[in-house]
Amino acid sequence: GKRTIDVYLCWDKEKLTNIAFLDNGEGMDKDGLTNYGTYNFSQKARGIIDENSELDQDPLAMSGEIGFFGVGGQHSVFYMGYKEHIMTRQAPSSSKKSANKDKPGMVRDMLISGKRMHALYKAGDKDNVYKYPNVARPAGSLETLDENEKHPTIVKLIEAEKERKGSFSLFIISEIRDGPKDHKGFDELNQNP
């Protein structure tokens, strides 16, 4: 079918609480989701583009593959908020070959917290800064949602997973930043890899 990306802005009175993106693309398996969450893990590092090859296309063109340079996803998320929650499923008929496909009816789930990353970094635990739980859960289950993600729109999107056909990825940004003054911590972490 036709590829779509829907954007949801979730408001609580006058405050933006969540931003969600629902993509009906190929979805991700366990390894794909782990790779997505790995900062600086570019397409070259993942072996999608040969290390010695020249790009056949405009380097700024959208290829449909995430993580072209390995920084865009997390960088843009943490510019908007402190948390990213990714929920994704590959359809059993997906063209992507994987030994890590989940059982039908299961959704891959990973929560990336900028505040957790800062705390680990400041504590000197650099080995775990970019490691996040990556679990399989039943479609439609709300068990992995944080309290600040339980906006009615988000709940409906997750409950609809049971009826959704095919592959999808749902990206939820929460703990939305107040504005430019709120970016100092992210900028410090970004400059000290």
Phi, psi and chi 1 to 4 in degrees:
 res  aa     phi    psi   chi1   chi2   chi3   chi4
   1 GLY       - -179.0      -      -      -      -
   2 LYS   -72.1  135.6 -177.4  179.3  175.7 -175.5
   3 ARG   -77.0  131.0  173.9  116.5 -173.3 -125.7
   4 THR  -132.7  150.8   61.1      -      -      -
   5 ILE  -131.8  115.4  -60.6  174.3      -      -
   6 ASP  -100.8  140.6  -62.3  -38.1      -      -
   7 VAL  -116.0  132.6  179.1      -      -      -
   8 TYR  -122.9  125.4  -59.9   85.4      -      -
   9 LEU  -104.8  118.1  -59.1  176.0      -      -
  10 CYS  -104.6  120.3  -55.1      -      -      -
  11 TRP  -112.3  143.7  -63.3   85.0      -      -
  12 ASP  -119.2   99.4 -180.0   16.6      -      -
  13 LYS    61.1 -107.7  -62.5 -177.0 -176.2  177.4
  14 GLU  -108.9    8.6  -65.9 -175.9   15.8      -
  15 LYS  -113.2  132.1 -178.1  172.8  172.1   63.3
  16 LEU   -74.1  121.6 -178.1   63.6      -      -
  17 THR  -105.3  -32.4   59.2      -      -      -
  18 ASN  -148.1  150.2  -55.3   96.1      -      -
  19 ILE  -124.4  128.1  -56.4  168.4      -      -
  20 ALA  -126.0  142.6      -      -      -      -
  21 PHE  -124.0  123.4  -58.1   88.6      -      -
  22 LEU  -112.1  118.3  178.3   60.9      -      -
  23 ASP  -118.2  126.7  176.0    0.6      -      -
  24 ASN   -94.1   28.7   71.4  -16.8      -      -
  25 GLY   -70.7 -150.3      -      -      -      -
  26 GLU   -76.3  -14.1  -68.7 -172.0   -8.5      -
  27 GLY    70.6  178.8      -      -      -      -
  28 MET  -134.5  146.4  -67.5  176.4  -92.1      -
  29 ASP   -90.3 -172.5   63.5    6.2      -      -
  30 LYS   -56.9  -48.2 -177.7  177.4 -177.0  177.6
  31 ASP   -65.7  -41.5  -67.6  -23.3      -      -
  32 GLY   -61.2  -40.5      -      -      -      -
  33 LEU   -69.2  -40.7 -173.9   54.5      -      -
  34 THR   -61.2  -43.8  -62.6      -      -      -
  35 ASN   -62.5  -41.1  -68.4  -14.3      -      -
  36 TYR   -57.7  -41.0  170.4   80.7      -      -
  37 GLY   -80.1   -2.7      -      -      -      -
  38 THR   -90.6  112.0  -56.3      -      -      -
  39 TYR   -64.6  138.5 -148.9   80.1      -      -
  40 ASN    66.2   24.8  -68.9  -34.2      -      -
  41 PHE  -100.8   84.2 -161.9   44.0      -      -
  42 SER   -75.2  174.1   68.4      -      -      -
  43 GLN   -62.7  -34.9  -73.5 -173.3   16.7      -
  44 LYS   -64.0  -44.7  -83.9 -169.6  178.4 -176.3
  45 ALA   -64.6  -30.3      -      -      -      -
  46 ARG   -84.4   -4.5  -72.1 -176.4  -82.2  148.7
  47 GLY    81.3   12.3      -      -      -      -
  48 ILE   -76.9  -35.9  -66.6  171.8      -      -
  49 ILE  -115.2  130.2  -63.4  173.8      -      -
  50 ASP   -59.4  136.9 -176.4  -87.0      -      -
  51 GLU   -54.7  -35.5 -172.9   66.2   35.3      -
  52 ASN   -99.6   -1.8  -60.7  -44.9      -      -
  53 SER   -84.0  153.3   71.0      -      -      -
  54 GLU   -90.8  150.1  -66.1  -65.6  -40.0      -
  55 LEU   -71.4  135.1  -66.5  174.8      -      -
  56 ASP   -84.4   -5.0  -60.4    7.0      -      -
  57 GLN  -133.3  169.4   63.9 -175.9   23.4      -
  58 ASP   -57.1  126.3  179.6  -18.3      -      -
  59 PRO   -64.2  -15.2   18.3  -26.6      -      -
  60 LEU   -97.8    2.5  -60.3  177.9      -      -
  61 ALA   -74.5  147.4      -      -      -      -
  62 MET   -78.5  119.6  -63.4  -65.9  -75.7      -
  63 SER   -95.1  -14.1   67.6      -      -      -
  64 GLY    91.9  -13.9      -      -      -      -
  65 GLU   -94.7  139.4  -70.6  -73.2  -19.7      -
  66 ILE   -81.9  160.4   59.1  170.9      -      -
  67 GLY    67.7   41.8      -      -      -      -
  68 PHE   -54.8  -52.9 -168.9   82.8      -      -
  69 PHE   -99.4  -11.5  -63.7  105.8      -      -
  70 GLY    91.2    9.4      -      -      -      -
  71 VAL  -132.5  -18.7  -65.3      -      -      -
  72 GLY   -62.1  -45.4      -      -      -      -
  73 GLY   -59.3  -58.2      -      -      -      -
  74 GLN   -67.2  -38.7  -83.7   64.4   37.2      -
  75 HIS   -60.0  -46.1 -167.9   80.5      -      -
  76 SER   -70.4  -37.6   59.4      -      -      -
  77 VAL   -62.2  -49.9  163.7      -      -      -
  78 PHE   -74.9   -9.5  -69.2  128.0      -      -
  79 TYR   -75.7  -29.9 -166.2   78.0      -      -
  80 MET   -92.0  -36.2  -66.1 -178.2  -82.9      -
  81 GLY  -154.9  179.5      -      -      -      -
  82 TYR   -96.1  -13.6  -72.0  102.4      -      -
  83 LYS  -134.1  145.0  -78.0 -172.4 -175.5  174.4
  84 GLU  -129.0  129.7  178.4 -177.4   27.4      -
  85 HIS  -118.2  121.4 -159.6  150.5      -      -
  86 ILE  -112.4  129.9  -53.4  101.0      -      -
  87 MET  -127.8  126.4  -60.2  159.6 -161.0      -
  88 THR  -149.0  151.5 -174.9      -      -      -
  89 ARG  -146.0  138.1  175.7  179.9   67.4 -152.3
  90 GLN   -98.3  135.2  -81.8 -171.8  -26.7      -
  91 ALA   -66.3  147.3      -      -      -      -
  92 PRO   -54.7  -27.7  -22.7   30.7      -      -
  93 SER   -90.6   10.4   61.1      -      -      -
  94 SER   -55.2  142.6  172.0      -      -      -
  95 SER   -74.2  -16.7   62.1      -      -      -
  96 LYS   -75.3  126.8  -72.4 -167.0  170.7 -173.2
  97 LYS   -85.1  133.8  -67.6 -176.9  171.1   48.3
  98 SER  -154.3  140.1  170.9      -      -      -
  99 ALA   -85.9   -8.4      -      -      -      -
 100 ASN  -109.8   32.3  -72.7  -44.6      -      -
 101 LYS   -68.2  142.5  -75.8 -156.8 -174.3 -109.3
 102 ASP   -84.3  162.1  -69.7  -52.0      -      -
 103 LYS   -65.1  150.9  -66.1  177.6 -176.3  170.8
 104 PRO   -54.6  141.7  -25.4   34.4      -      -
 105 GLY    88.3   -3.0      -      -      -      -
 106 MET  -102.8  151.4  -60.6  -59.0  -79.4      -
 107 VAL  -125.2  135.9  172.6      -      -      -
 108 ARG   -77.8  142.1  -93.3  -71.2  129.4 -161.6
 109 ASP  -142.8  129.6 -165.0  -60.4      -      -
 110 MET  -146.6  133.3 -176.7  167.1   69.8      -
 111 LEU  -111.9  125.2  177.3   65.8      -      -
 112 ILE  -112.8  119.7  -58.4  173.7      -      -
 113 SER  -112.5  118.7  166.7      -      -      -
 114 GLY   -63.4  -37.4      -      -      -      -
 115 LYS   -65.1  -39.8  -70.7  179.8 -179.7  178.4
 116 ARG   -64.1  -42.2  177.6 -171.4  160.0  -81.9
 117 MET   -60.3  -44.7  -70.3  166.5   55.2      -
 118 HIS   -60.7  -45.2  -78.5  -69.1      -      -
 119 ALA   -61.9  -45.3      -      -      -      -
 120 LEU   -64.7  -41.1  -70.3  170.3      -      -
 121 TYR   -63.1  -47.2 -177.5   81.1      -      -
 122 LYS   -66.4  -28.4  -73.0 -178.8  179.1 -179.5
 123 ALA   -81.4   -3.0      -      -      -      -
 124 GLY    83.9    8.6      -      -      -      -
 125 ASP   -90.4   64.9 -171.3    0.6      -      -
 126 LYS   -69.7  -18.8  -65.1  178.3 -177.5  172.8
 127 ASP   -69.2  -26.0  -68.9  -23.1      -      -
 128 ASN  -110.0    1.7  -69.6  -53.0      -      -
 129 VAL   -54.5  -42.2  168.6      -      -      -
 130 TYR  -107.5   26.5  -60.2  112.8      -      -
 131 LYS  -108.5  129.0  -67.7 -176.9 -178.2  171.3
 132 TYR  -132.8  148.0  -36.4  101.0      -      -
 133 PRO   -61.1  135.8  -19.4   29.4      -      -
 134 ASN  -129.4   99.7  178.8  -19.5      -      -
 135 VAL  -119.6  157.4  -59.9      -      -      -
 136 ALA  -100.9  135.6      -      -      -      -
 137 ARG  -137.2  159.3   63.2  162.3  173.6   79.7
 138 PRO   -64.4  141.4  -17.5   28.1      -      -
 139 ALA   -55.4  137.2      -      -      -      -
 140 GLY    85.7   -5.6      -      -      -      -
 141 SER   -76.3  135.5  171.4      -      -      -
 142 LEU   -99.2    6.4  -57.6  173.1      -      -
 143 GLU   -61.3  -25.9   67.0 -169.1   47.3      -
 144 THR   -95.1    0.0   59.9      -      -      -
 145 LEU   -74.7  135.9  -81.9 -173.0      -      -
 146 ASP   -77.7  160.7  -80.7   -6.9      -      -
 147 GLU   -57.5  -38.8 -155.7   53.4   44.3      -
 148 ASN   -75.8    1.5   61.0    6.5      -      -
 149 GLU  -106.0   -0.3  -63.9  175.0  -55.5      -
 150 LYS   -86.7   37.5  -68.1 -173.8  178.0  174.5
 151 HIS   -66.3  142.5 -173.6  -80.9      -      -
 152 PRO   -52.7  -36.5  -25.2   31.8      -      -
 153 THR   -65.4  -42.6  -59.2      -      -      -
 154 ILE   -64.7  -44.9  -58.2  -63.3      -      -
 155 VAL   -58.2  -45.4  169.2      -      -      -
 156 LYS   -62.6  -40.7  -73.8  178.9 -171.8  173.6
 157 LEU   -61.2  -40.8  -73.6  168.3      -      -
 158 ILE   -73.9  -42.9  -66.5  168.4      -      -
 159 GLU   -61.3  -30.8  -71.2  173.5  -19.0      -
 160 ALA   -72.2  -10.7      -      -      -      -
 161 GLU   -57.4  -33.7  -69.1  171.6  -13.5      -
 162 LYS   -62.4  -32.7  -67.4 -178.3  -85.3 -171.8
 163 GLU   -95.9  -17.3  -48.8  -54.5  -40.0      -
 164 ARG   -68.4  129.9 -165.1  171.4  -71.7  121.9
 165 LYS   -92.7  147.6  -54.6  -71.5 -176.5 -143.8
 166 GLY    77.1 -163.4      -      -      -      -
 167 SER   -83.9  155.3  -58.3      -      -      -
 168 PHE  -164.4  163.7   70.8   88.4      -      -
 169 SER  -138.1  132.6  -66.5      -      -      -
 170 LEU  -117.2  121.3  174.2   62.5      -      -
 171 PHE  -112.0  122.1  -58.2   84.6      -      -
 172 ILE  -116.7  124.8  -58.1  167.1      -      -
 173 ILE  -103.8  129.0  -57.9  168.5      -      -
 174 SER  -133.7  179.7   59.4      -      -      -
 175 GLU    51.6   54.6  -64.3 -174.5   13.2      -
 176 ILE   -58.8  137.3  -56.7  -61.4      -      -
 177 ARG   -72.8  153.0  -66.6  175.9  179.1  -90.2
 178 ASP   -79.6  -27.7  -69.4  -29.7      -      -
 179 GLY   162.1 -169.2      -      -      -      -
 180 PRO   -55.3  -35.5  -24.8   32.7      -      -
 181 LYS   -63.4  -18.4   67.2  178.5 -178.5  -13.2
 182 ASP   -89.2    5.7 -154.1   11.9      -      -
 183 HIS  -101.2   -2.6  -67.1  -83.0      -      -
 184 LYS   -55.9  -48.4 -175.3  174.4 -177.4 -108.8
 185 GLY   -61.2  -41.9      -      -      -      -
 186 PHE   -64.0  -44.6  170.7   73.8      -      -
 187 ASP   -61.8  -38.3  -68.4  -22.5      -      -
 188 GLU   -62.9  -45.8  -73.8  174.1   -3.1      -
 189 LEU   -64.3  -40.6 -179.1   64.1      -      -
 190 ASN   -64.9  -30.7 -165.1   36.1      -      -
 191 GLN   -84.9  -10.6  -67.8  172.1    8.4      -
 192 ASN  -123.3   68.6  -61.3  -54.7      -      -
 193 PRO   -64.5      -   12.9  -16.6      -      -
